[in-house]
Structure formats: C-alpha cells, structure tokens
C-alpha cells in the first residue's frame, strides 16, 4: 500500500466551504483512481487541514496526486493561500480496528 498526505494552511473561516467542496467534488475523483482504498479529510485546527489518501500501489497514489493538483487549481485555489505540503510513501505498518460485534475480516 501507498499513502499520500497533503497538508494545507487555510483561513479558519474557509473550513466549512472547503470541506463541502472536498466532500462533493474531490472525493468522487480520487475514489475512482484504480487501487483506491481510503480517504480522510482532517481538521487539525488553527487553519491546518490535511488529507490522507491510501492506494494499493504507488501508481494509484501518484495518479491521485495528479488529479488532485488539477482539481485544486480549477475548483478551490481561491480558498488556499498556497500549495499544500505533499508526502507520499509506502505503508510499512498498518493496523485497522474491528468494529464491536464484527469478526475480523467482516465488512
């Protein structure tokens, strides 16, 4: 697996609008990239937001970054004072929790 973390510094007043744009416009795009596994959009407070995209392989993570860059330019650049910090790498340890009442491996 490969993960990409994108860290954005934004105006705190933009959190709601940006989150709506991400949910409605961006998530459908990155979730259609081959090898998509998970996406998280996180509010770290103080005008810092970050996303975590997880893909089965490096090719998926790289394609996600290409699509993200284009979508950001076209749709939300006005909400971002600068480009994100982007880090991509191989997931070397992963552990997922099991919801109460489910056996491991259940969906």
C-alpha positions as CSV (number, residue, x, y, z in Angstrom):
1,X,0.0,0.0,0.0
2,X,1.0,3.6,-0.6
3,X,-0.3,6.7,1.2
4,X,-0.2,10.4,0.3
5,X,-0.6,13.1,2.9
6,X,-1.4,16.6,1.8
7,X,-1.2,19.4,4.4
8,X,-3.0,22.7,3.7
9,X,-2.8,26.0,5.6
10,X,-6.1,27.8,5.2
11,X,-8.1,30.7,6.6
12,X,-10.1,29.2,9.5
13,X,-13.2,30.8,8.0
14,X,-12.8,28.6,4.9
15,X,-13.1,25.2,6.7
16,X,-16.8,24.7,6.1
17,X,-16.7,25.7,2.4
18,X,-13.5,23.8,1.7
19,X,-14.9,20.7,3.5
20,X,-18.1,20.8,1.4
21,X,-16.0,21.2,-1.8
22,X,-13.8,18.2,-0.9
23,X,-16.8,16.0,0.0
24,X,-18.8,16.8,-3.1
25,X,-16.2,17.4,-5.8
26,X,-12.9,15.9,-4.8
27,X,-13.7,12.6,-3.1
28,X,-15.5,11.2,-6.1
29,X,-12.5,11.9,-8.3
30,X,-9.8,10.3,-6.1
31,X,-12.0,7.4,-5.1
32,X,-12.3,6.5,-8.8
33,X,-8.5,6.1,-9.1
34,X,-7.6,2.4,-9.6
35,X,-6.3,0.9,-6.4
36,X,-8.2,3.3,-4.1
37,X,-8.6,2.1,-0.6
38,X,-9.4,5.0,1.8
39,X,-9.5,8.8,2.0
40,X,-9.5,11.0,5.1
41,X,-10.0,14.8,5.4
42,X,-8.8,16.0,8.8
43,X,-9.3,19.4,10.6
44,X,-6.2,19.9,12.7
45,X,-7.5,23.3,13.9
46,X,-5.7,26.7,13.7
47,X,-6.2,26.8,9.9
48,X,-4.5,23.5,9.2
49,X,-6.3,20.8,7.3
50,X,-4.8,17.6,5.9
51,X,-5.8,14.7,3.8
52,X,-4.7,11.1,3.8
53,X,-5.2,9.0,0.6
54,X,-4.4,5.3,0.6
55,X,-3.9,3.2,-2.5
56,X,-2.9,-0.4,-3.2
57,X,0.2,0.8,-5.1
58,X,2.4,3.7,-5.9
59,X,0.8,4.2,-9.3
60,X,-2.5,4.9,-7.7
61,X,-1.0,7.3,-5.2
62,X,0.8,9.2,-8.0
63,X,-2.3,9.4,-10.2
64,X,-4.3,10.7,-7.2
65,X,-1.7,13.5,-6.8
66,X,-2.0,14.4,-10.5
67,X,-5.8,14.5,-10.3
68,X,-5.7,16.4,-7.0
69,X,-3.4,19.1,-8.4
70,X,-5.7,19.7,-11.4
71,X,-8.9,19.7,-9.3
72,X,-7.5,22.1,-6.8
73,X,-6.4,24.6,-9.5
74,X,-9.8,24.5,-11.1
75,X,-12.1,24.5,-8.0
76,X,-10.6,25.6,-4.7
77,X,-7.4,27.6,-5.4
78,X,-9.1,30.7,-4.2
79,X,-9.6,29.1,-0.7
80,X,-5.9,28.2,-0.4
81,X,-3.2,30.8,0.2
82,X,-0.5,28.5,-1.0
83,X,0.2,25.0,-2.3
84,X,0.0,22.0,0.1
85,X,2.9,20.1,1.5
86,X,2.7,16.7,-0.1
87,X,4.4,13.5,1.1
88,X,3.9,10.1,-0.5
89,X,5.3,6.8,0.6
90,X,4.9,3.1,1.1
91,X,2.8,2.0,4.1
92,X,5.1,-0.3,6.1
93,X,2.9,-0.9,9.1
94,X,-0.9,-0.9,9.1
95,X,-3.5,-1.9,11.7
96,X,-7.2,-1.5,11.4
97,X,-9.6,-1.9,14.3
98,X,-12.6,-4.2,14.2
99,X,-16.0,-2.7,15.0
100,X,-17.7,-4.1,18.0
101,X,-19.9,-7.0,17.0
102,X,-17.9,-7.8,13.9
103,X,-15.4,-10.6,13.4
104,X,-12.1,-9.8,11.8
105,X,-12.5,-9.7,8.0
106,X,-16.2,-8.8,8.1
107,X,-17.3,-5.8,6.1
